[in-house]
Amino acid sequence: MRTLTKSLAIVLLLACAQQVAAVQLVTTEEMLKSQKAAPVVEANATPPDPLAPQITLVDPDYADKAIKNPFKMEVLFKPQDGAAVDFKSFQALYGGLKLDITDRLLKEAVKTPTGLRLANVTVPSGKHRILLRIKDSQNRLAEKEIQFKVE
């Protein structure tokens, strides 16, 4: 009986630790404000540069289905034409308000030679949009908007 009690206590502690360690990218309040807001339009929008780095979302696998919290997130950056990716230029902007969540994301992200990886991401249930931006050593800007739904 004592062993069973200790085992249950360990399982509960581990479950709580996993929930505490989750990366909260946006709050429910931020999500709702962003959904209600008119989209932010940038005045100096320029056409995409075909030689800018390529941005690829590896995870989550959200094609035609909702994902569950917590989830993994992995983004790959592939420079072109002999350039290098400038990780200092990376930005993550959330929703219609383009709320800057870069610091939140980078605080918990693991930087890899080819991108960024997060292991334990949570967001409120609903539809989400994140605009990812990065430049290369030639100052060419790449942007990619990812959209996903969380149950």
Order of alpha helices (4+ residues) and beta strands (2+ residues): alpha-beta-alpha-beta-beta-beta-beta-alpha-beta-beta-beta-beta
